[in-house]
Amino acid sequence: MSKPCSLTAVIAALAVIACTGAPRVDTAAEADAVRQRYAHWLAAENRRDLETSVSFLTDDAVIQVEGAPAMTGRDAAREVWSSFFQIPYTAIEDVELRTVVVAASGDLAYDIGNWRIVVPSDAGTREETGKSTIVWQKRDGEWMAVVITFTRDAPPEPPQPSGN
């Protein structure tokens, strides 16, 4: 092979490599992985497993719940989930398949869904519904929640009159 042909072959090979770039991410498979990760988190919450529940969050995760300022970190999450686990619920369930969108880079996703919590009441059981949004980031090959926000659909309870 002559030098001009070798140079042409090298340039052609580099052009092919440059055009193909990084391997494509299977965003549908990653979305399924996020849903599976969320399902494990929901199972931990149904078991009231505090440490497993907060393990889905990064150390610097932002937690936003209704009626409170944003909180950061697993220690804050432990307080939130510990309070949550005091509710005498019998089940937390997804109302429908969660919407998960994964970035083309494959390392960031958002997850939106509606949930229902079943709580015993004097009339048998009652259901409360709400919604949540979770921002996931892939860290060391594992999907971790970096932001979670959740709220109930019911309006807030009216303030109680003060005893003057």
TIBA-858622 format. One line per 2 residues: number of its first residue (from 1); their letters; for each residue y, x, z of N, C-alpha, C, O. Coordinates in nm, 3 decimals, decimal comma. Each point is the difference from the previous one (the first is absolute). Example, Ala and Ser with C-alpha at 12.3 -4.5 7.8 and 13.67 -1.06 7.14 Angstrom:
REM residues 2
1	as	-0,569:1,319:0,780:0,119:-0,089:0,000:0,120:0,090:0,000:-0,002:0,104:0,066 ~ 0,107:-0,139:-0,138:0,119:0,082:0,006:0,109:-0,077:0,073:0,111:0,051:0,017
END
This chain:
REM residues 164
1	ms	-0,116:0,086:0,000:0,116:-0,086:0,000:0,123:0,091:0,000:0,008:0,094:0,079 ~ 0,086:-0,122:-0,165:0,121:0,081:-0,008:0,093:-0,038:0,114:-0,015:-0,106:0,061
3	kp	0,111:0,192:-0,034:0,095:-0,025:0,109:0,079:-0,128:-0,022:0,016:-0,074:0,097 ~ 0,036:0,041:-0,218:0,073:-0,125:-0,016:-0,088:-0,120:0,029:0,047:-0,099:0,056
5	cs	-0,174:0,106:-0,093:-0,091:-0,113:0,028:-0,027:-0,012:0,149:-0,007:-0,111:0,053 ~ -0,008:0,227:0,017:-0,023:-0,002:0,144:0,118:-0,061:0,072:-0,017:-0,081:0,091
7	lt	0,137:0,120:-0,132:0,120:-0,052:0,061:0,012:-0,151:-0,025:0,039:-0,075:0,090 ~ -0,073:0,032:-0,209:0,004:-0,142:-0,033:-0,101:-0,076:0,085:0,029:-0,109:0,049
9	av	-0,147:0,165:-0,031:-0,104:-0,064:0,081:0,045:-0,012:0,146:-0,023:-0,104:0,063 ~ 0,085:0,208:-0,010:0,048:-0,003:0,139:0,109:-0,105:0,016:0,000:-0,077:0,096
11	ia	0,095:0,074:-0,191:0,108:-0,098:0,006:-0,057:-0,141:-0,008:0,044:-0,089:0,073 ~ -0,139:0,068:-0,161:-0,062:-0,132:-0,013:-0,071:-0,039:0,130:0,010:-0,115:0,043
13	al	-0,080:0,209:0,019:-0,070:-0,030:0,125:0,100:-0,034:0,111:-0,021:-0,093:0,077 ~ 0,130:0,170:-0,070:0,102:-0,029:0,101:0,064:-0,136:-0,024:0,031:-0,072:0,095
15	av	-0,010:0,037:-0,221:0,059:-0,131:-0,032:-0,093:-0,112:0,044:0,046:-0,101:0,054 ~ -0,175:0,117:-0,075:-0,096:-0,103:0,042:0,001:-0,013:0,153:-0,001:-0,111:0,052
17	ia	0,003:0,224:0,018:0,003:-0,004:0,147:0,128:-0,065:0,048:-0,003:-0,082:0,092 ~ 0,116:0,117:-0,151:0,128:-0,057:0,040:0,005:-0,149:-0,024:0,059:-0,074:0,080
19	ct	-0,119:0,028:-0,189:0,004:-0,143:-0,032:-0,090:-0,082:0,092:0,031:-0,115:0,031 ~ -0,140:0,174:0,011:-0,090:-0,077:0,087:0,051:-0,003:0,143:-0,025:-0,097:0,071
21	ga	0,096:0,201:-0,027:0,059:0,002:0,133:-0,104:-0,014:0,109:-0,117:0,034:-0,018 ~ 0,163:-0,085:0,131:-0,089:-0,021:0,114:-0,097:-0,114:-0,031:0,031:-0,089:-0,080
23	pr	-0,146:0,093:0,142:-0,095:-0,109:-0,025:0,060:-0,134:0,040:0,076:-0,009:0,097 ~ -0,109:-0,093:-0,172:0,051:-0,134:0,030:-0,066:-0,053:0,127:-0,117:0,025:0,028
25	vd	0,195:-0,099:0,046:-0,049:-0,061:0,124:-0,051:-0,140:-0,034:0,064:-0,074:-0,074 ~ -0,179:0,041:0,126:-0,055:-0,135:-0,016:0,067:-0,087:0,107:-0,052:-0,014:0,111
27	ta	0,167:-0,045:-0,146:0,077:-0,075:0,100:-0,075:-0,124:0,048:0,018:-0,042:0,115 ~ -0,102:-0,016:-0,200:-0,078:-0,117:0,044:-0,100:0,041:0,109:-0,017:-0,071:0,098
29	ae	-0,048:0,185:-0,117:-0,094:0,049:0,101:0,073:0,036:0,129:-0,050:-0,025:0,110 ~ 0,168:0,085:-0,124:0,079:0,034:0,119:0,046:-0,125:0,073:0,002:-0,004:0,123
31	ad	0,037:-0,100:-0,198:0,040:-0,127:0,063:-0,118:-0,058:0,078:0,018:-0,052:0,110 ~ -0,137:0,059:-0,167:-0,119:-0,047:0,072:-0,023:0,083:0,127:-0,041:-0,053:0,103
33	av	0,067:0,183:-0,112:-0,016:0,087:0,118:0,100:-0,039:0,109:-0,034:0,001:0,118 ~ 0,157:-0,035:-0,157:0,100:-0,045:0,097:-0,045:-0,131:0,064:0,009:-0,015:0,122
35	rq	-0,058:-0,079:-0,203:-0,048:-0,128:0,055:-0,116:0,023:0,098:-0,009:-0,065:0,104 ~ -0,079:0,158:-0,139:-0,114:0,031:0,088:0,050:0,060:0,131:-0,050:-0,033:0,108
37	ry	0,147:0,121:-0,118:0,058:0,061:0,120:0,063:-0,107:0,089:-0,017:0,001:0,121 ~ 0,090:-0,093:-0,184:0,061:-0,109:0,075:-0,108:-0,087:0,067:0,017:-0,042:0,114
39	ah	-0,126:0,016:-0,185:-0,108:-0,082:0,056:-0,058:0,066:0,125:-0,033:-0,069:0,097 ~ 0,022:0,201:-0,097:-0,049:0,072:0,119:0,101:-0,013:0,115:-0,038:-0,012:0,116
41	wl	0,166:0,016:-0,151:0,105:-0,015:0,101:-0,006:-0,140:0,061:0,007:-0,015:0,122 ~ -0,020:-0,086:-0,207:-0,009:-0,138:0,048:-0,122:-0,019:0,090:0,007:-0,069:0,101
43	aa	-0,118:0,131:-0,138:-0,122:-0,008:0,083:0,025:0,062:0,138:-0,045:-0,054:0,101 ~ 0,117:0,166:-0,098:0,032:0,064:0,129:0,089:-0,092:0,084:-0,018:-0,009:0,121
45	en	0,112:-0,058:-0,186:0,086:-0,093:0,073:-0,080:-0,119:0,053:0,025:-0,047:0,111 ~ -0,120:-0,001:-0,188:-0,083:-0,111:0,048:-0,087:0,042:0,118:-0,036:-0,083:0,083
47	rr	0,002:0,212:-0,076:-0,077:0,052:0,115:0,093:0,038:0,117:-0,047:0,034:0,108 ~ 0,179:-0,040:-0,132:0,101:0,044:0,097:-0,020:0,148:0,036:0,014:0,040:0,116
49	dl	-0,045:0,038:-0,216:-0,024:0,143:0,016:0,134:0,073:-0,022:0,039:0,027:-0,113 ~ 0,028:0,003:0,222:0,135:0,054:-0,005:0,007:0,133:-0,073:0,080:0,016:-0,092
51	et	-0,161:0,079:0,131:0,009:0,134:-0,060:-0,035:0,000:-0,149:0,064:0,068:-0,079 ~ -0,165:-0,145:0,042:-0,032:-0,008:-0,142:0,112:-0,070:-0,075:0,034:0,041:-0,111
53	sv	0,024:-0,145:0,168:0,108:-0,072:-0,066:0,118:0,091:-0,029:0,054:-0,002:-0,111 ~ -0,012:0,083:0,208:0,116:0,086:-0,023:-0,035:0,123:-0,084:0,090:0,068:-0,050
55	sf	-0,219:-0,039:0,035:-0,039:0,118:-0,080:0,028:-0,019:-0,149:-0,003:0,098:-0,074 ~ 0,029:-0,219:0,029:0,031:-0,024:-0,140:0,145:0,035:-0,032:0,039:0,006:-0,117
57	lt	0,041:0,018:0,221:0,142:0,034:-0,015:0,019:0,150:0,007:-0,074:0,070:0,069 ~ 0,174:-0,020:-0,142:0,035:0,140:0,011:0,073:0,022:0,133:0,047:-0,096:0,062
59	dd	-0,038:0,221:-0,019:0,071:0,031:0,124:0,147:-0,040:-0,006:0,062:-0,026:0,103 ~ -0,006:0,021:-0,225:0,141:-0,033:-0,016:0,021:-0,138:-0,064:0,106:-0,026:-0,057
61	av	-0,205:-0,059:0,067:0,007:-0,133:-0,062:0,114:-0,082:0,061:0,031:0,012:0,118 ~ 0,029:-0,096:-0,202:0,104:-0,092:0,044:-0,064:-0,138:0,014:-0,066:-0,048:-0,092
63	iq	0,086:-0,014:0,208:-0,056:-0,132:0,028:0,116:-0,096:0,019:0,087:0,023:0,084 ~ -0,086:-0,130:-0,163:0,106:-0,101:0,010:-0,065:-0,134:0,029:-0,076:-0,054:-0,081
65	ve	0,108:0,000:0,199:-0,052:-0,131:0,039:0,119:-0,092:0,026:0,111:0,045:0,030 ~ -0,135:-0,174:-0,043:0,111:-0,093:0,020:0,051:0,007:0,144:-0,076:0,017:0,095
67	ga	0,207:-0,031:-0,084:0,062:-0,007:0,132:0,013:0,133:0,071:0,030:0,002:0,120 ~ -0,052:0,109:-0,190:0,009:0,131:0,065:0,057:0,102:-0,099:-0,015:-0,016:-0,121
69	pa	0,079:0,119:0,172:0,046:0,105:-0,090:-0,120:0,078:-0,056:-0,109:-0,005:0,056 ~ 0,131:0,075:-0,165:-0,106:0,083:-0,058:-0,044:0,104:0,102:0,081:0,052:0,077
71	mt	-0,211:-0,022:-0,079:-0,058:0,100:0,089:-0,069:0,104:-0,087:-0,038:-0,028:-0,113 ~ 0,023:0,148:0,167:-0,063:0,108:-0,076:-0,111:0,064:0,082:0,017:0,029:0,118
73	gr	-0,129:-0,006:-0,184:-0,108:0,079:0,058:-0,113:-0,079:0,062:0,011:-0,121:0,025 ~ -0,118:0,193:-0,001:-0,121:-0,063:0,055:0,018:-0,046:0,144:-0,060:-0,100:0,041
75	da	0,141:0,171:0,037:0,023:-0,045:0,139:0,066:-0,136:0,002:-0,039:-0,088:0,077 ~ 0,139:0,070:-0,164:0,065:-0,132:-0,011:-0,101:-0,103:-0,050:-0,002:-0,114:0,047
77	ar	-0,081:0,154:-0,141:-0,102:-0,091:-0,055:-0,098:-0,044:0,109:-0,041:-0,116:0,004 ~ 0,005:0,208:0,084:-0,091:-0,036:0,109:0,060:-0,111:0,085:-0,072:-0,092:0,041
79	ev	0,201:0,099:-0,013:0,065:-0,105:0,079:-0,003:-0,133:-0,075:-0,029:-0,104:0,060 ~ 0,060:0,107:-0,190:0,001:-0,123:-0,080:-0,139:-0,061:-0,004:-0,018:-0,118:0,029
81	ws	-0,083:0,199:-0,065:-0,136:-0,054:-0,013:-0,057:-0,039:0,136:-0,075:-0,097:0,009 ~ 0,109:0,170:0,095:-0,048:-0,036:0,134:0,053:-0,138:0,039:-0,075:-0,082:0,054
83	sf	0,201:0,055:-0,082:0,057:-0,133:0,027:-0,068:-0,105:-0,087:-0,034:-0,109:0,047 ~ 0,015:0,142:-0,172:-0,064:-0,092:-0,094:-0,141:-0,037:0,048:-0,040:-0,116:-0,007
85	fq	-0,032:0,214:0,057:-0,138:-0,024:0,044:-0,006:-0,088:0,125:-0,109:-0,046:0,036 ~ 0,221:0,023:0,030:0,003:-0,090:0,115:-0,004:-0,147:-0,043:-0,032:-0,087:0,081
87	ip	0,065:0,060:-0,208:-0,008:-0,137:-0,051:-0,148:-0,039:-0,005:-0,081:0,077:-0,050 ~ 0,045:-0,193:0,100:-0,143:-0,037:0,003:-0,050:-0,053:-0,134:-0,061:-0,108:-0,006
89	yt	0,085:0,181:-0,100:-0,044:-0,046:-0,133:-0,151:0,015:-0,016:-0,063:0,085:0,064 ~ 0,008:-0,168:-0,150:-0,143:0,011:-0,029:-0,026:0,063:-0,135:-0,111:0,046:-0,027
91	ai	0,213:-0,042:-0,060:-0,017:0,062:-0,131:0,135:0,027:-0,065:0,096:-0,075:0,018 ~ -0,091:0,185:-0,093:0,112:0,029:-0,090:-0,063:0,006:-0,138:-0,100:0,068:-0,021
93	ed	0,159:-0,139:-0,072:-0,059:-0,009:-0,134:0,108:0,012:-0,106:0,115:-0,035:0,022 ~ -0,155:0,086:-0,137:0,087:-0,004:-0,117:-0,008:-0,139:-0,059:-0,107:-0,060:-0,005
95	ve	0,221:0,008:-0,039:0,003:-0,132:-0,062:-0,046:0,010:-0,145:-0,061:-0,093:-0,052 ~ 0,090:0,204:-0,012:-0,035:0,022:-0,141:-0,013:0,150:-0,022:0,034:0,080:0,087
97	lr	-0,082:-0,044:-0,204:-0,012:0,142:-0,035:0,138:0,063:0,004:0,095:-0,055:-0,057 ~ -0,082:0,167:0,122:0,129:0,068:0,012:0,041:0,061:-0,134:-0,085:0,046:-0,077
99	tv	0,214:-0,047:0,051:0,054:0,064:-0,120:0,021:0,147:0,031:0,076:0,034:0,091 ~ -0,142:0,052:-0,164:0,013:0,144:0,020:0,042:0,062:-0,132:-0,063:-0,022:-0,104
101	vv	0,170:0,101:0,108:0,048:0,071:-0,118:0,002:0,148:0,034:0,061:0,042:0,098 ~ -0,128:0,037:-0,181:-0,010:0,144:0,021:0,087:0,070:-0,104:-0,005:-0,034:-0,118
103	aa	0,084:0,131:0,163:0,083:0,078:-0,091:-0,089:0,079:-0,097:-0,114:0,034:0,033 ~ 0,166:-0,006:-0,150:-0,075:0,075:-0,101:-0,044:0,136:0,052:-0,101:0,055:-0,045
105	sg	0,177:0,000:0,141:-0,036:0,130:0,059:-0,125:-0,010:0,087:-0,065:0,101:0,028 ~ 0,031:-0,224:0,016:-0,120:-0,020:0,080:0,014:0,038:0,146:-0,100:0,004:0,072
107	dl	0,222:0,023:-0,026:0,015:0,042:0,140:0,089:-0,093:0,082:0,028:0,028:0,117 ~ 0,017:-0,138:-0,177:0,085:-0,094:0,070:-0,035:-0,141:-0,047:-0,026:-0,022:-0,118
109	ay	0,026:-0,073:0,211:-0,033:-0,138:-0,035:0,073:-0,094:0,094:0,037:0,036:0,112 ~ -0,016:-0,158:-0,161:0,045:-0,104:0,091:-0,099:-0,114:-0,004:-0,071:-0,021:-0,099
111	di	0,068:-0,053:0,209:-0,104:-0,098:0,026:0,069:-0,120:0,066:0,059:0,013:0,107 ~ -0,067:-0,129:-0,172:0,067:-0,120:0,050:-0,103:-0,110:0,018:-0,084:-0,022:-0,088
113	gn	0,091:-0,047:0,199:-0,096:-0,109:0,019:0,040:-0,097:0,109:0,095:0,024:0,076 ~ -0,168:-0,132:-0,071:0,019:-0,105:0,100:-0,121:-0,003:0,091:-0,113:0,023:-0,043
115	wr	0,137:-0,051:0,170:-0,108:-0,002:0,097:0,005:-0,128:0,084:0,099:-0,074:0,000 ~ -0,208:0,053:0,068:-0,012:-0,114:0,090:-0,067:0,052:0,127:-0,094:0,079:-0,004
117	iv	0,145:-0,126:0,117:-0,062:0,034:0,128:-0,042:-0,131:0,066:0,078:-0,096:0,004 ~ -0,198:0,092:0,046:-0,054:-0,120:0,064:0,004:0,022:0,151:-0,054:0,097:0,052
119	vp	0,121:-0,192:0,015:0,022:0,012:0,145:-0,050:-0,128:0,067:0,030:-0,110:-0,046 ~ -0,107:0,124:0,155:-0,042:-0,120:0,074:0,122:-0,075:0,055:0,100:0,060:0,038
121	sd	-0,113:-0,191:-0,034:0,108:-0,082:0,057:-0,064:-0,118:0,073:-0,121:-0,018:-0,004 ~ 0,204:-0,061:0,071:-0,051:-0,117:0,070:-0,067:-0,098:-0,095:-0,090:-0,074:0,040
123	ag	0,133:0,073:-0,165:-0,056:-0,091:-0,100:-0,117:0,063:-0,076:-0,044:-0,056:-0,101 ~ -0,006:0,168:0,145:-0,110:0,069:-0,069:0,046:0,137:-0,046:-0,011:0,098:0,074
125	tr	0,063:-0,091:-0,197:0,058:0,125:-0,049:0,126:-0,033:-0,079:0,018:-0,111:-0,049 ~ 0,065:0,210:0,037:0,117:-0,012:-0,087:0,007:0,127:-0,083:-0,049:0,106:0,039
127	ee	0,111:-0,120:-0,154:0,015:0,114:-0,088:0,147:0,036:-0,013:0,085:-0,087:-0,014 ~ -0,058:0,215:0,018:0,132:0,050:-0,031:-0,014:0,081:-0,127:-0,098:0,073:-0,018
129	tg	0,196:-0,085:-0,070:-0,005:0,075:-0,125:0,119:0,094:-0,007:0,102:-0,019:0,067 ~ -0,117:0,120:-0,149:0,107:0,097:-0,016:-0,025:0,086:-0,122:-0,088:-0,027:-0,081
131	ks	0,168:0,131:0,071:-0,009:0,089:-0,115:0,020:0,143:0,045:0,056:0,027:0,107 ~ -0,103:0,064:-0,189:0,021:0,142:0,031:0,017:0,078:-0,129:-0,049:-0,038:-0,106
133	ti	0,120:0,147:0,121:0,015:0,097:-0,109:-0,033:0,136:0,060:0,049:0,037:0,107 ~ -0,132:0,037:-0,178:-0,040:0,133:0,045:0,027:0,097:-0,114:-0,035:-0,026:-0,115
135	vw	0,096:0,138:0,148:0,015:0,110:-0,095:-0,103:0,105:0,040:-0,002:0,048:0,113 ~ -0,082:-0,014:-0,208:-0,108:0,096:0,022:0,032:0,130:-0,071:0,059:0,000:-0,108
137	qk	-0,099:0,110:0,168:0,012:0,131:-0,064:-0,134:0,070:0,015:-0,063:-0,005:0,105 ~ 0,022:0,070:-0,213:-0,127:0,073:0,006:0,029:0,137:0,059:0,072:0,081:-0,058
139	rd	-0,131:-0,056:0,173:0,016:0,128:0,069:-0,137:0,061:0,023:-0,087:-0,063:0,060 ~ 0,071:0,184:-0,107:-0,128:0,070:0,012:-0,115:-0,086:-0,051:-0,108:-0,003:0,058
141	ge	0,134:-0,069:-0,169:-0,104:-0,080:-0,065:-0,026:-0,136:0,063:-0,090:-0,071:-0,043 ~ 0,167:0,034:0,146:-0,023:-0,127:0,068:0,128:-0,084:-0,001:0,109:0,051:0,022
143	wm	-0,124:-0,181:-0,049:0,114:-0,091:0,000:0,043:-0,027:0,143:-0,080:-0,044:0,083 ~ 0,208:0,071:-0,054:0,056:-0,020:0,134:0,124:-0,087:-0,011:0,076:0,012:-0,097
145	av	-0,054:-0,099:0,193:0,117:-0,086:0,002:0,120:0,080:0,051:-0,004:0,056:0,110 ~ 0,110:-0,051:-0,191:0,123:0,070:0,041:0,108:-0,099:0,043:0,092:0,035:0,073
147	vi	-0,104:-0,160:-0,120:0,091:-0,108:0,041:-0,081:-0,128:0,007:-0,080:-0,029:-0,089 ~ 0,101:-0,048:0,195:-0,059:-0,134:0,007:0,104:-0,094:0,058:0,069:0,032:0,097
149	tf	-0,059:-0,146:-0,159:0,087:-0,104:0,051:-0,079:-0,131:-0,001:-0,070:-0,029:-0,098 ~ 0,081:-0,048:0,204:-0,070:-0,129:0,002:0,082:-0,101:0,079:0,064:0,032:0,099
151	tr	-0,070:-0,156:-0,148:0,073:-0,109:0,063:-0,082:-0,128:-0,009:-0,085:-0,015:-0,087 ~ 0,113:-0,075:0,180:-0,062:-0,133:-0,004:0,079:-0,088:-0,094:0,119:0,023:-0,023
153	da	-0,184:-0,125:-0,032:0,068:-0,097:-0,085:0,077:-0,103:0,081:0,099:-0,056:-0,047 ~ -0,144:0,031:0,168:0,066:-0,101:0,085:0,139:0,049:0,039:0,021:0,120:0,018
155	pp	0,072:-0,214:-0,003:0,133:0,042:0,047:-0,011:0,052:0,143:-0,091:-0,038:0,074 ~ 0,184:0,123:-0,035:-0,005:0,050:0,138:0,017:-0,112:0,100:0,064:-0,101:-0,028
157	ep	-0,121:0,120:0,145:0,012:-0,099:0,106:0,147:-0,010:0,042:0,068:0,102:0,008 ~ -0,020:-0,223:0,017:0,140:-0,013:0,042:0,019:0,063:0,138:-0,093:0,001:0,081
159	pq	0,211:0,052:-0,055:0,024:0,060:0,132:-0,007:-0,106:0,109:0,040:-0,114:-0,020 ~ -0,091:0,155:0,133:-0,009:-0,090:0,114:0,136:-0,010:0,067:0,070:0,100:0,011
161	ps	-0,031:-0,219:0,033:0,130:-0,013:0,068:-0,002:0,083:0,128:-0,101:0,005:0,070 ~ 0,212:0,058:-0,043:0,008:0,080:0,123:0,028:-0,093:0,117:0,068:-0,102:-0,015
163	gn	-0,118:0,138:0,127:0,021:-0,080:0,121:0,132:0,036:0,064:0,008:0,096:0,077 ~ 0,096:-0,171:-0,106:0,132:0,025:0,059:0,016:-0,070:0,131:0,104:0,011:0,063
END
